[in-house]
Amino acid sequence: MNGAYWGLTTLDLLEKLGSVSEDEVVSWVMTCQHESGGFAGNTGHDPHILYTLSAVQILALFDKLNILDLGKVSTY
């Protein structure tokens, strides 16, 4: 998740963020969320605060913060 954030941020700075599928990235990020509200580094991994931050940042890059359950994420 953290590596994905930095890679996507680099693409954004280069004005190439549109070269990746927004739907695929957002879908993958959301599959990494646990019931606790935290996000894992990848599907099937344990959630961690660093990956949760990166997931929120990725969703912000794509202007998709509205799909988050902010209560669950902030409680985590």
PyMOL Python script that loads the backbone (N, CA, C, O; Angstrom):
from pymol import cmd

cmd.read_pdbstr("""\
ATOM      1  N   MET A   1       0.834  -1.188   0.000  1.00  0.00           N
ATOM      2  CA  MET A   1       0.000   0.000   0.000  1.00  0.00           C
ATOM      3  C   MET A   1       0.877   1.250   0.000  1.00  0.00           C
ATOM      4  O   MET A   1       0.623   2.200  -0.740  1.00  0.00           O
ATOM      5  N   ASN A   2       1.896   1.235   0.829  1.00  0.00           N
ATOM      6  CA  ASN A   2       2.773   2.393   0.914  1.00  0.00           C
ATOM      7  C   ASN A   2       3.507   2.618  -0.403  1.00  0.00           C
ATOM      8  O   ASN A   2       3.620   3.751  -0.871  1.00  0.00           O
ATOM      9  N   GLY A   3       4.005   1.541  -0.997  1.00  0.00           N
ATOM     10  CA  GLY A   3       4.685   1.648  -2.290  1.00  0.00           C
ATOM     11  C   GLY A   3       3.738   2.122  -3.381  1.00  0.00           C
ATOM     12  O   GLY A   3       4.122   2.899  -4.255  1.00  0.00           O
ATOM     13  N   ALA A   4       2.498   1.650  -3.323  1.00  0.00           N
ATOM     14  CA  ALA A   4       1.493   2.081  -4.302  1.00  0.00           C
ATOM     15  C   ALA A   4       1.243   3.579  -4.163  1.00  0.00           C
ATOM     16  O   ALA A   4       1.122   4.292  -5.160  1.00  0.00           O
ATOM     17  N   TYR A   5       1.166   4.048  -2.924  1.00  0.00           N
ATOM     18  CA  TYR A   5       0.958   5.486  -2.710  1.00  0.00           C
ATOM     19  C   TYR A   5       2.076   6.302  -3.342  1.00  0.00           C
ATOM     20  O   TYR A   5       1.819   7.264  -4.067  1.00  0.00           O
ATOM     21  N   TRP A   6       3.316   5.917  -3.067  1.00  0.00           N
ATOM     22  CA  TRP A   6       4.445   6.694  -3.600  1.00  0.00           C
ATOM     23  C   TRP A   6       4.513   6.611  -5.119  1.00  0.00           C
ATOM     24  O   TRP A   6       4.824   7.602  -5.779  1.00  0.00           O
ATOM     25  N   GLY A   7       4.228   5.448  -5.674  1.00  0.00           N
ATOM     26  CA  GLY A   7       4.215   5.310  -7.128  1.00  0.00           C
ATOM     27  C   GLY A   7       3.130   6.164  -7.766  1.00  0.00           C
ATOM     28  O   GLY A   7       3.365   6.835  -8.771  1.00  0.00           O
ATOM     29  N   LEU A   8       1.942   6.135  -7.175  1.00  0.00           N
ATOM     30  CA  LEU A   8       0.829   6.929  -7.705  1.00  0.00           C
ATOM     31  C   LEU A   8       1.073   8.428  -7.530  1.00  0.00           C
ATOM     32  O   LEU A   8       0.695   9.225  -8.388  1.00  0.00           O
ATOM     33  N   THR A   9       1.700   8.806  -6.426  1.00  0.00           N
ATOM     34  CA  THR A   9       2.031  10.215  -6.212  1.00  0.00           C
ATOM     35  C   THR A   9       3.038  10.689  -7.253  1.00  0.00           C
ATOM     36  O   THR A   9       2.942  11.807  -7.759  1.00  0.00           O
ATOM     37  N   THR A  10       4.003   9.832  -7.567  1.00  0.00           N
ATOM     38  CA  THR A  10       4.972  10.166  -8.615  1.00  0.00           C
ATOM     39  C   THR A  10       4.264  10.374  -9.949  1.00  0.00           C
ATOM     40  O   THR A  10       4.534  11.343 -10.658  1.00  0.00           O
ATOM     41  N   LEU A  11       3.358   9.458 -10.287  1.00  0.00           N
ATOM     42  CA  LEU A  11       2.598   9.612 -11.532  1.00  0.00           C
ATOM     43  C   LEU A  11       1.794  10.912 -11.524  1.00  0.00           C
ATOM     44  O   LEU A  11       1.702  11.598 -12.542  1.00  0.00           O
ATOM     45  N   ASP A  12       1.216  11.243 -10.377  1.00  0.00           N
ATOM     46  CA  ASP A  12       0.434  12.471 -10.274  1.00  0.00           C
ATOM     47  C   ASP A  12       1.323  13.696 -10.494  1.00  0.00           C
ATOM     48  O   ASP A  12       0.935  14.625 -11.202  1.00  0.00           O
ATOM     49  N   LEU A  13       2.506  13.699  -9.894  1.00  0.00           N
ATOM     50  CA  LEU A  13       3.428  14.825 -10.071  1.00  0.00           C
ATOM     51  C   LEU A  13       3.876  14.971 -11.522  1.00  0.00           C
ATOM     52  O   LEU A  13       4.139  16.077 -11.995  1.00  0.00           O
ATOM     53  N   LEU A  14       3.958  13.849 -12.214  1.00  0.00           N
ATOM     54  CA  LEU A  14       4.343  13.854 -13.630  1.00  0.00           C
ATOM     55  C   LEU A  14       3.143  14.069 -14.555  1.00  0.00           C
ATOM     56  O   LEU A  14       3.261  14.017 -15.779  1.00  0.00           O
ATOM     57  N   GLU A  15       1.976  14.315 -13.929  1.00  0.00           N
ATOM     58  CA  GLU A  15       0.718  14.487 -14.654  1.00  0.00           C
ATOM     59  C   GLU A  15       0.381  13.268 -15.508  1.00  0.00           C
ATOM     60  O   GLU A  15      -0.104  13.394 -16.632  1.00  0.00           O
ATOM     61  N   LYS A  16       0.651  12.072 -14.948  1.00  0.00           N
ATOM     62  CA  LYS A  16       0.392  10.811 -15.643  1.00  0.00           C
ATOM     63  C   LYS A  16      -0.514   9.887 -14.832  1.00  0.00           C
ATOM     64  O   LYS A  16      -0.592   8.693 -15.122  1.00  0.00           O
ATOM     65  N   LEU A  17      -1.193  10.414 -13.831  1.00  0.00           N
ATOM     66  CA  LEU A  17      -2.049   9.577 -12.987  1.00  0.00           C
ATOM     67  C   LEU A  17      -3.131   8.883 -13.809  1.00  0.00           C
ATOM     68  O   LEU A  17      -3.583   7.796 -13.450  1.00  0.00           O
ATOM     69  N   GLY A  18      -3.541   9.497 -14.891  1.00  0.00           N
ATOM     70  CA  GLY A  18      -4.553   8.912 -15.760  1.00  0.00           C
ATOM     71  C   GLY A  18      -4.084   7.678 -16.511  1.00  0.00           C
ATOM     72  O   GLY A  18      -4.880   7.026 -17.187  1.00  0.00           O
ATOM     73  N   SER A  19      -2.794   7.347 -16.401  1.00  0.00           N
ATOM     74  CA  SER A  19      -2.272   6.165 -17.101  1.00  0.00           C
ATOM     75  C   SER A  19      -2.587   4.864 -16.368  1.00  0.00           C
ATOM     76  O   SER A  19      -2.341   3.778 -16.893  1.00  0.00           O
ATOM     77  N   VAL A  20      -3.131   4.972 -15.155  1.00  0.00           N
ATOM     78  CA  VAL A  20      -3.551   3.780 -14.414  1.00  0.00           C
ATOM     79  C   VAL A  20      -5.078   3.780 -14.324  1.00  0.00           C
ATOM     80  O   VAL A  20      -5.718   4.827 -14.420  1.00  0.00           O
ATOM     81  N   SER A  21      -5.638   2.609 -14.142  1.00  0.00           N
ATOM     82  CA  SER A  21      -7.089   2.493 -14.024  1.00  0.00           C
ATOM     83  C   SER A  21      -7.528   2.898 -12.620  1.00  0.00           C
ATOM     84  O   SER A  21      -7.247   2.203 -11.643  1.00  0.00           O
ATOM     85  N   GLU A  22      -8.211   4.019 -12.535  1.00  0.00           N
ATOM     86  CA  GLU A  22      -8.707   4.500 -11.246  1.00  0.00           C
ATOM     87  C   GLU A  22      -9.587   3.455 -10.576  1.00  0.00           C
ATOM     88  O   GLU A  22      -9.453   3.211  -9.377  1.00  0.00           O
ATOM     89  N   ASP A  23     -10.478   2.841 -11.330  1.00  0.00           N
ATOM     90  CA  ASP A  23     -11.391   1.844 -10.768  1.00  0.00           C
ATOM     91  C   ASP A  23     -10.633   0.652 -10.190  1.00  0.00           C
ATOM     92  O   ASP A  23     -10.982   0.161  -9.116  1.00  0.00           O
ATOM     93  N   GLU A  24      -9.603   0.183 -10.889  1.00  0.00           N
ATOM     94  CA  GLU A  24      -8.824  -0.957 -10.399  1.00  0.00           C
ATOM     95  C   GLU A  24      -8.063  -0.608  -9.130  1.00  0.00           C
ATOM     96  O   GLU A  24      -8.026  -1.400  -8.188  1.00  0.00           O
ATOM     97  N   VAL A  25      -7.456   0.573  -9.100  1.00  0.00           N
ATOM     98  CA  VAL A  25      -6.693   0.986  -7.917  1.00  0.00           C
ATOM     99  C   VAL A  25      -7.623   1.136  -6.720  1.00  0.00           C
ATOM    100  O   VAL A  25      -7.343   0.603  -5.646  1.00  0.00           O
ATOM    101  N   VAL A  26      -8.719   1.851  -6.895  1.00  0.00           N
ATOM    102  CA  VAL A  26      -9.661   2.081  -5.794  1.00  0.00           C
ATOM    103  C   VAL A  26     -10.251   0.759  -5.314  1.00  0.00           C
ATOM    104  O   VAL A  26     -10.400   0.550  -4.110  1.00  0.00           O
ATOM    105  N   SER A  27     -10.582  -0.122  -6.228  1.00  0.00           N
ATOM    106  CA  SER A  27     -11.119  -1.434  -5.863  1.00  0.00           C
ATOM    107  C   SER A  27     -10.108  -2.218  -5.040  1.00  0.00           C
ATOM    108  O   SER A  27     -10.462  -2.814  -4.023  1.00  0.00           O
ATOM    109  N   TRP A  28      -8.847  -2.222  -5.475  1.00  0.00           N
ATOM    110  CA  TRP A  28      -7.801  -2.936  -4.730  1.00  0.00           C
ATOM    111  C   TRP A  28      -7.634  -2.350  -3.333  1.00  0.00           C
ATOM    112  O   TRP A  28      -7.556  -3.090  -2.352  1.00  0.00           O
ATOM    113  N   VAL A  29      -7.580  -1.019  -3.241  1.00  0.00           N
ATOM    114  CA  VAL A  29      -7.430  -0.373  -1.928  1.00  0.00           C
ATOM    115  C   VAL A  29      -8.559  -0.818  -0.999  1.00  0.00           C
ATOM    116  O   VAL A  29      -8.308  -1.164   0.155  1.00  0.00           O
ATOM    117  N   MET A  30      -9.781  -0.810  -1.484  1.00  0.00           N
ATOM    118  CA  MET A  30     -10.919  -1.155  -0.639  1.00  0.00           C
ATOM    119  C   MET A  30     -10.936  -2.630  -0.246  1.00  0.00           C
ATOM    120  O   MET A  30     -11.490  -2.975   0.797  1.00  0.00           O
ATOM    121  N   THR A  31     -10.338  -3.515  -1.061  1.00  0.00           N
ATOM    122  CA  THR A  31     -10.257  -4.928  -0.665  1.00  0.00           C
ATOM    123  C   THR A  31      -9.264  -5.129   0.470  1.00  0.00           C
ATOM    124  O   THR A  31      -9.269  -6.174   1.120  1.00  0.00           O
ATOM    125  N   CYS A  32      -8.420  -4.148   0.711  1.00  0.00           N
ATOM    126  CA  CYS A  32      -7.426  -4.246   1.785  1.00  0.00           C
ATOM    127  C   CYS A  32      -7.958  -3.744   3.126  1.00  0.00           C
ATOM    128  O   CYS A  32      -7.252  -3.817   4.132  1.00  0.00           O
ATOM    129  N   GLN A  33      -9.191  -3.237   3.156  1.00  0.00           N
ATOM    130  CA  GLN A  33      -9.754  -2.742   4.411  1.00  0.00           C
ATOM    131  C   GLN A  33     -10.304  -3.892   5.239  1.00  0.00           C
ATOM    132  O   GLN A  33     -10.932  -4.811   4.713  1.00  0.00           O
ATOM    133  N   HIS A  34     -10.057  -3.826   6.544  1.00  0.00           N
ATOM    134  CA  HIS A  34     -10.543  -4.827   7.488  1.00  0.00           C
ATOM    135  C   HIS A  34     -11.779  -4.307   8.211  1.00  0.00           C
ATOM    136  O   HIS A  34     -12.088  -3.116   8.173  1.00  0.00           O
ATOM    137  N   GLU A  35     -12.469  -5.214   8.861  1.00  0.00           N
ATOM    138  CA  GLU A  35     -13.654  -4.847   9.650  1.00  0.00           C
ATOM    139  C   GLU A  35     -13.336  -3.788  10.700  1.00  0.00           C
ATOM    140  O   GLU A  35     -14.198  -2.986  11.059  1.00  0.00           O
ATOM    141  N   SER A  36     -12.094  -3.787  11.193  1.00  0.00           N
ATOM    142  CA  SER A  36     -11.674  -2.832  12.219  1.00  0.00           C
ATOM    143  C   SER A  36     -11.637  -1.404  11.692  1.00  0.00           C
ATOM    144  O   SER A  36     -11.594  -0.452  12.472  1.00  0.00           O
ATOM    145  N   GLY A  37     -11.654  -1.255  10.372  1.00  0.00           N
ATOM    146  CA  GLY A  37     -11.551   0.065   9.754  1.00  0.00           C
ATOM    147  C   GLY A  37     -10.173   0.347   9.205  1.00  0.00           C
ATOM    148  O   GLY A  37     -10.005   1.231   8.366  1.00  0.00           O
ATOM    149  N   GLY A  38      -9.171  -0.406   9.678  1.00  0.00           N
ATOM    150  CA  GLY A  38      -7.806  -0.226   9.196  1.00  0.00           C
ATOM    151  C   GLY A  38      -7.578  -0.911   7.862  1.00  0.00           C
ATOM    152  O   GLY A  38      -8.355  -1.769   7.443  1.00  0.00           O
ATOM    153  N   PHE A  39      -6.508  -0.520   7.209  1.00  0.00           N
ATOM    154  CA  PHE A  39      -6.142  -1.097   5.921  1.00  0.00           C
ATOM    155  C   PHE A  39      -4.848  -1.882   6.051  1.00  0.00           C
ATOM    156  O   PHE A  39      -3.968  -1.541   6.842  1.00  0.00           O
ATOM    157  N   ALA A  40      -4.753  -2.940   5.259  1.00  0.00           N
ATOM    158  CA  ALA A  40      -3.547  -3.765   5.207  1.00  0.00           C
ATOM    159  C   ALA A  40      -2.679  -3.320   4.039  1.00  0.00           C
ATOM    160  O   ALA A  40      -3.110  -2.551   3.181  1.00  0.00           O
ATOM    161  N   GLY A  41      -1.453  -3.818   4.024  1.00  0.00           N
ATOM    162  CA  GLY A  41      -0.542  -3.516   2.933  1.00  0.00           C
ATOM    163  C   GLY A  41      -0.943  -4.186   1.639  1.00  0.00           C
ATOM    164  O   GLY A  41      -0.586  -3.717   0.559  1.00  0.00           O
ATOM    165  N   ASN A  42      -1.679  -5.272   1.736  1.00  0.00           N
ATOM    166  CA  ASN A  42      -2.180  -5.996   0.570  1.00  0.00           C
ATOM    167  C   ASN A  42      -3.329  -6.881   1.046  1.00  0.00           C
ATOM    168  O   ASN A  42      -3.541  -7.032   2.249  1.00  0.00           O
ATOM    169  N   THR A  43      -4.058  -7.456   0.121  1.00  0.00           N
ATOM    170  CA  THR A  43      -5.160  -8.331   0.508  1.00  0.00           C
ATOM    171  C   THR A  43      -4.618  -9.520   1.291  1.00  0.00           C
ATOM    172  O   THR A  43      -3.592 -10.097   0.932  1.00  0.00           O
ATOM    173  N   GLY A  44      -5.311  -9.873   2.352  1.00  0.00           N
ATOM    174  CA  GLY A  44      -4.916 -11.005   3.172  1.00  0.00           C
ATOM    175  C   GLY A  44      -3.890 -10.688   4.244  1.00  0.00           C
ATOM    176  O   GLY A  44      -3.505 -11.576   5.004  1.00  0.00           O
ATOM    177  N   HIS A  45      -3.438  -9.443   4.323  1.00  0.00           N
ATOM    178  CA  HIS A  45      -2.462  -9.056   5.336  1.00  0.00           C
ATOM    179  C   HIS A  45      -3.172  -8.369   6.502  1.00  0.00           C
ATOM    180  O   HIS A  45      -4.350  -8.023   6.409  1.00  0.00           O
ATOM    181  N   ASP A  46      -2.444  -8.180   7.590  1.00  0.00           N
ATOM    182  CA  ASP A  46      -3.009  -7.517   8.766  1.00  0.00           C
ATOM    183  C   ASP A  46      -3.022  -6.001   8.576  1.00  0.00           C
ATOM    184  O   ASP A  46      -2.144  -5.450   7.912  1.00  0.00           O
ATOM    185  N   PRO A  47      -4.014  -5.328   9.155  1.00  0.00           N
ATOM    186  CA  PRO A  47      -4.057  -3.867   9.041  1.00  0.00           C
ATOM    187  C   PRO A  47      -2.956  -3.211   9.875  1.00  0.00           C
ATOM    188  O   PRO A  47      -2.470  -3.781  10.852  1.00  0.00           O
ATOM    189  N   HIS A  48      -2.580  -2.019   9.470  1.00  0.00           N
ATOM    190  CA  HIS A  48      -1.545  -1.255  10.164  1.00  0.00           C
ATOM    191  C   HIS A  48      -1.828   0.224   9.928  1.00  0.00           C
ATOM    192  O   HIS A  48      -2.383   0.593   8.893  1.00  0.00           O
ATOM    193  N   ILE A  49      -1.456   1.055  10.866  1.00  0.00           N
ATOM    194  CA  ILE A  49      -1.734   2.488  10.760  1.00  0.00           C
ATOM    195  C   ILE A  49      -1.041   3.107   9.546  1.00  0.00           C
ATOM    196  O   ILE A  49      -1.615   3.986   8.903  1.00  0.00           O
ATOM    197  N   LEU A  50       0.184   2.670   9.215  1.00  0.00           N
ATOM    198  CA  LEU A  50       0.890   3.217   8.048  1.00  0.00           C
ATOM    199  C   LEU A  50       0.130   2.918   6.761  1.00  0.00           C
ATOM    200  O   LEU A  50      -0.027   3.793   5.909  1.00  0.00           O
ATOM    201  N   TYR A  51      -0.345   1.668   6.620  1.00  0.00           N
ATOM    202  CA  TYR A  51      -1.079   1.299   5.414  1.00  0.00           C
ATOM    203  C   TYR A  51      -2.435   1.996   5.361  1.00  0.00           C
ATOM    204  O   TYR A  51      -2.949   2.300   4.284  1.00  0.00           O
ATOM    205  N   THR A  52      -3.003   2.241   6.529  1.00  0.00           N
ATOM    206  CA  THR A  52      -4.275   2.959   6.584  1.00  0.00           C
ATOM    207  C   THR A  52      -4.084   4.388   6.083  1.00  0.00           C
ATOM    208  O   THR A  52      -4.895   4.896   5.309  1.00  0.00           O
ATOM    209  N   LEU A  53      -3.014   5.027   6.528  1.00  0.00           N
ATOM    210  CA  LEU A  53      -2.700   6.372   6.037  1.00  0.00           C
ATOM    211  C   LEU A  53      -2.506   6.360   4.524  1.00  0.00           C
ATOM    212  O   LEU A  53      -3.057   7.206   3.818  1.00  0.00           O
ATOM    213  N   SER A  54      -1.730   5.410   4.029  1.00  0.00           N
ATOM    214  CA  SER A  54      -1.471   5.331   2.587  1.00  0.00           C
ATOM    215  C   SER A  54      -2.758   5.094   1.805  1.00  0.00           C
ATOM    216  O   SER A  54      -2.946   5.671   0.734  1.00  0.00           O
ATOM    217  N   ALA A  55      -3.641   4.252   2.328  1.00  0.00           N
ATOM    218  CA  ALA A  55      -4.915   3.987   1.654  1.00  0.00           C
ATOM    219  C   ALA A  55      -5.748   5.263   1.559  1.00  0.00           C
ATOM    220  O   ALA A  55      -6.318   5.559   0.509  1.00  0.00           O
ATOM    221  N   VAL A  56      -5.815   6.010   2.648  1.00  0.00           N
ATOM    222  CA  VAL A  56      -6.571   7.264   2.647  1.00  0.00           C
ATOM    223  C   VAL A  56      -5.942   8.249   1.655  1.00  0.00           C
ATOM    224  O   VAL A  56      -6.658   8.946   0.935  1.00  0.00           O
ATOM    225  N   GLN A  57      -4.623   8.305   1.618  1.00  0.00           N
ATOM    226  CA  GLN A  57      -3.943   9.209   0.686  1.00  0.00           C
ATOM    227  C   GLN A  57      -4.208   8.818  -0.768  1.00  0.00           C
ATOM    228  O   GLN A  57      -4.412   9.684  -1.619  1.00  0.00           O
ATOM    229  N   ILE A  58      -4.205   7.520  -1.052  1.00  0.00           N
ATOM    230  CA  ILE A  58      -4.496   7.054  -2.416  1.00  0.00           C
ATOM    231  C   ILE A  58      -5.917   7.441  -2.806  1.00  0.00           C
ATOM    232  O   ILE A  58      -6.151   7.938  -3.907  1.00  0.00           O
ATOM    233  N   LEU A  59      -6.858   7.213  -1.907  1.00  0.00           N
ATOM    234  CA  LEU A  59      -8.243   7.578  -2.204  1.00  0.00           C
ATOM    235  C   LEU A  59      -8.374   9.088  -2.406  1.00  0.00           C
ATOM    236  O   LEU A  59      -9.167   9.536  -3.234  1.00  0.00           O
ATOM    237  N   ALA A  60      -7.606   9.868  -1.658  1.00  0.00           N
ATOM    238  CA  ALA A  60      -7.624  11.324  -1.830  1.00  0.00           C
ATOM    239  C   ALA A  60      -7.081  11.721  -3.200  1.00  0.00           C
ATOM    240  O   ALA A  60      -7.596  12.647  -3.828  1.00  0.00           O
ATOM    241  N   LEU A  61      -6.044  11.025  -3.666  1.00  0.00           N
ATOM    242  CA  LEU A  61      -5.495  11.313  -5.000  1.00  0.00           C
ATOM    243  C   LEU A  61      -6.567  11.197  -6.079  1.00  0.00           C
ATOM    244  O   LEU A  61      -6.586  11.963  -7.043  1.00  0.00           O
ATOM    245  N   PHE A  62      -7.461  10.222  -5.897  1.00  0.00           N
ATOM    246  CA  PHE A  62      -8.508   9.976  -6.883  1.00  0.00           C
ATOM    247  C   PHE A  62      -9.834  10.647  -6.513  1.00  0.00           C
ATOM    248  O   PHE A  62     -10.858  10.403  -7.151  1.00  0.00           O
ATOM    249  N   ASP A  63      -9.809  11.495  -5.477  1.00  0.00           N
ATOM    250  CA  ASP A  63     -11.016  12.194  -5.020  1.00  0.00           C
ATOM    251  C   ASP A  63     -12.137  11.210  -4.683  1.00  0.00           C
ATOM    252  O   ASP A  63     -13.287  11.389  -5.085  1.00  0.00           O
ATOM    253  N   LYS A  64     -11.767  10.158  -3.929  1.00  0.00           N
ATOM    254  CA  LYS A  64     -12.722   9.101  -3.571  1.00  0.00           C
ATOM    255  C   LYS A  64     -12.880   8.954  -2.054  1.00  0.00           C
ATOM    256  O   LYS A  64     -13.269   7.886  -1.581  1.00  0.00           O
ATOM    257  N   LEU A  65     -12.589   9.988  -1.298  1.00  0.00           N
ATOM    258  CA  LEU A  65     -12.728   9.889   0.154  1.00  0.00           C
ATOM    259  C   LEU A  65     -14.169   9.621   0.573  1.00  0.00           C
ATOM    260  O   LEU A  65     -14.420   9.121   1.670  1.00  0.00           O
ATOM    261  N   ASN A  66     -15.102   9.951  -0.293  1.00  0.00           N
ATOM    262  CA  ASN A  66     -16.522   9.759   0.027  1.00  0.00           C
ATOM    263  C   ASN A  66     -16.905   8.286   0.173  1.00  0.00           C
ATOM    264  O   ASN A  66     -17.958   7.988   0.736  1.00  0.00           O
ATOM    265  N   ILE A  67     -16.082   7.358  -0.317  1.00  0.00           N
ATOM    266  CA  ILE A  67     -16.435   5.937  -0.188  1.00  0.00           C
ATOM    267  C   ILE A  67     -15.958   5.343   1.132  1.00  0.00           C
ATOM    268  O   ILE A  67     -16.276   4.197   1.451  1.00  0.00           O
ATOM    269  N   LEU A  68     -15.198   6.117   1.898  1.00  0.00           N
ATOM    270  CA  LEU A  68     -14.712   5.635   3.194  1.00  0.00           C
ATOM    271  C   LEU A  68     -15.790   5.745   4.262  1.00  0.00           C
ATOM    272  O   LEU A  68     -16.594   6.677   4.264  1.00  0.00           O
ATOM    273  N   ASP A  69     -15.791   4.777   5.165  1.00  0.00           N
ATOM    274  CA  ASP A  69     -16.580   4.890   6.387  1.00  0.00           C
ATOM    275  C   ASP A  69     -15.661   5.610   7.377  1.00  0.00           C
ATOM    276  O   ASP A  69     -14.868   4.976   8.073  1.00  0.00           O
ATOM    277  N   LEU A  70     -15.775   6.926   7.433  1.00  0.00           N
ATOM    278  CA  LEU A  70     -14.849   7.730   8.225  1.00  0.00           C
ATOM    279  C   LEU A  70     -14.873   7.371   9.703  1.00  0.00           C
ATOM    280  O   LEU A  70     -13.851   7.471  10.381  1.00  0.00           O
ATOM    281  N   GLY A  71     -16.020   6.958  10.204  1.00  0.00           N
ATOM    282  CA  GLY A  71     -16.111   6.551  11.599  1.00  0.00           C
ATOM    283  C   GLY A  71     -15.230   5.351  11.896  1.00  0.00           C
ATOM    284  O   GLY A  71     -14.502   5.336  12.889  1.00  0.00           O
ATOM    285  N   LYS A  72     -15.296   4.336  11.026  1.00  0.00           N
ATOM    286  CA  LYS A  72     -14.486   3.132  11.223  1.00  0.00           C
ATOM    287  C   LYS A  72     -13.001   3.429  11.067  1.00  0.00           C
ATOM    288  O   LYS A  72     -12.181   2.945  11.848  1.00  0.00           O
ATOM    289  N   VAL A  73     -12.656   4.221  10.064  1.00  0.00           N
ATOM    290  CA  VAL A  73     -11.243   4.523   9.826  1.00  0.00           C
ATOM    291  C   VAL A  73     -10.677   5.334  10.985  1.00  0.00           C
ATOM    292  O   VAL A  73      -9.583   5.041  11.467  1.00  0.00           O
ATOM    293  N   SER A  74     -11.402   6.339  11.433  1.00  0.00           N
ATOM    294  CA  SER A  74     -10.887   7.179  12.514  1.00  0.00           C
ATOM    295  C   SER A  74     -10.859   6.445  13.848  1.00  0.00           C
ATOM    296  O   SER A  74     -10.015   6.745  14.693  1.00  0.00           O
ATOM    297  N   THR A  75     -11.758   5.493  14.055  1.00  0.00           N
ATOM    298  CA  THR A  75     -11.735   4.693  15.280  1.00  0.00           C
ATOM    299  C   THR A  75     -10.531   3.770  15.296  1.00  0.00           C
ATOM    300  O   THR A  75      -9.936   3.521  16.345  1.00  0.00           O
ATOM    301  N   TYR A  76     -10.173   3.258  14.107  1.00  0.00           N
ATOM    302  CA  TYR A  76      -9.011   2.377  14.023  1.00  0.00           C
ATOM    303  C   TYR A  76      -7.782   3.117  14.499  1.00  0.00           C
ATOM    304  O   TYR A  76      -6.687   2.554  14.510  1.00  0.00           O
TER     305      TYR A  76
END
""", "prot")
cmd.dss("prot")
cmd.show_as("cartoon", "prot")
cmd.util.cbc("prot")
cmd.orient("prot")
